Amino acid sequence: MTGKYENLLKVNELEKEALNVDINGWLQYDLFTFDWWLLLAFFILPWVLWVKLVDRDRIVENFLFGMFIIKITTITDILGTEIDFWQYPTSLFPIFPRAFPFDISMVPVALMLLYQYFNTWKSYIIALISMAGVFAFIGEPFSVWKELVIYIKWNYIYSFFFYIIVGISIRAFVIKLKNLKKKL
């Protein structure tokens, strides 16, 4: 066996131990606490709202938009956690990314509804800036206060601009894809 392979086996063993510690901690400190129920609501309620409000004629386009948002927010959250910009003390599930309710539900559903209801760039950007303000300066401080997230090297203003940049870039990309489809 090479040293590289032995090192990989050690890393895998440590990852298994860390996962067991995480699962045991989740069972002991997170599951069925008030914060856990709050995260469950943050995960389920936006999708219930989306199902009731989604334009059935544009559901595929809207869902495509949301899937791009989910990918970007999930990757960004994993990266931010890894480089200690923030941490999530409570998780909905022990083996998923800890920001699961925010990345898979709250942020994408809000942006999907903006995408659906605000069809011009001007109206979309105004709505997007409003949503970014509410999320960054009300929702995130609430989450910090409730200790659902702990900011280490992050500031609310960064989130504000993140929401705007992601919302604009993904909308532009999906519109470009839609127009490309029309040309084919």
N, C-alpha and C positions, 0 to 999 in steps of 0.2 A: 504494500500500500504506500502511496505517495503521501508526503506531508500535506499536500493540498487536500487530498481526500480525507485524511485524518482530521484536518481542521474543519472540513465541511461536516463531518460526523459530529464533532464537538458542538459546532454551531447549531446543528439540527437538534441535538439533545438539549441544549440550553433553551432553544425556542420551545420545545415540548414542555420543559419545566416551567417556563414563563407563562405558557398558555394555561397550564394547570393552576398556577398561582392566580392568573387573571380570572379563570372560571370560578375558582373557589371564592375569590374576593367578590366577584359579581353576585354569586349566590348568597354570600353573607351580608354584603353591604349595599347592593344596588336593587336586586330583584324585589318588586312590590313595595318599594319605598315611594314616598310622594313624588320625588324627582323622577323615578322610573315611570310612574303613571303619567306624569307631565310629558315625558319624552314619547310615551306611547300615543298620547293625544296629539302631540306635534307630528307624529308619523302618520296616524290614521286620518285625522280630520281634514287636512288639506286634500287628500285624495278623494274623500267623500264629497267635498265641495267641488272638486274638479269634475267628477263623474256627473254631478248634477248640472254643472254649467258648461261643459264642453260642447262645442259646436260639432255635431256628429258629421257634418259634411266636411269638416277640416280636421277630423280627429287624427289622421295619420300624420299630417303636416305638423300639427300641434304636438303630438307625441314625439315625433322626430326632434323637434326643437327642444323638448324637455329632456330627451335622452342625451343630447349634447350637453345640456346644462348639468345633468347628473354626473356625466363623466368628468367635466371640468371641476365641479365643486368637490367631488370625491377625491380626485387626484390632488387638488389643491389642499384639501384638509389633511390627507395622509402626509403630504410633503410638509405642511405647516406643523403638524404634530411631530414628525421625525426630526425637524430642525429646531424644535422647541420654541416656535412662535406662540403656540397655545397648547393646552391639554384639556381633555374632557374627563373629569373625575367620575361621572356616572355614564354608563352605557346602557342602551336598550337591550342589546345582545352582546355576549362576551366575545364572539368570534368575528363580528362585523366591525368595520371602522366605527369608532366611537361617536362620530358625528352623523351617523346614519339618518336620524330623523330630520336633520337640517339639510343634508346633502341629497337625500333621496326623496324628500317630501316637501318641506316648507319652501325652500328656495326655488326648486324647479317648478312646483305648482304655481307659486306666485308669478314667476316669470312666464309660464305657459298661459296663464290667464291674461297677463298684459299683452302677450303676443297675439292672443285671440281677439281681444276687445279693442285694441288700439292699432288701427290699420295704417295710419300715416306715420311717417318718421317723426314728425313734430309731436303728435299726440303720444306716440310710444315713448319718446325720450322724456317728455314731461312726466308721464306716468312712471317711467323707470326711475327718474331722479327722485320722485316722491317715495316710491317703494324702497329705493336704496336708503333714503333718509330715515324712513320708519324702521327698516331692518337694522341699519348701522347704529342709529342713535337712540332707539327705543328698545327694539328686540334684543340686540346684543348686550346692552347694559343690563337688561332684565336677566338675560342668561348668565351674565357674570355675577350679578347680585345673587341669583339662585344657585350659583356655583355649578351650573351645567357646563360651563367652559371657564377656563382660567387663562387670561392673556398674560404671556410672559414677555414677548417682544412684538406685540401687535397693538395697533391703535384703531379705534372705531373709524377714523377717517380713511384708513387703508381699505377697510371693508366697503365703505361707501363707494370708493372709486372702483373697487373690484366688481361690485354688483353692476355698476354702469358699464364698465368695459366688457364684461362677459355678456351682459344683456344686448349690447349693441353689436358686438362681434358675432354672436351666435345668430341673431336675427338677420344680419347681413349675409351670413353664410347660408342659412336656410332659404332666404329669398333668392340667392344666387342659384342654389340647387333647384329650386322651384322653376326659375326662369330657364335654366338649362334643360329641364324636363320638357318645357313647352317647345323648345327649339328642336328637340329630337323627333 
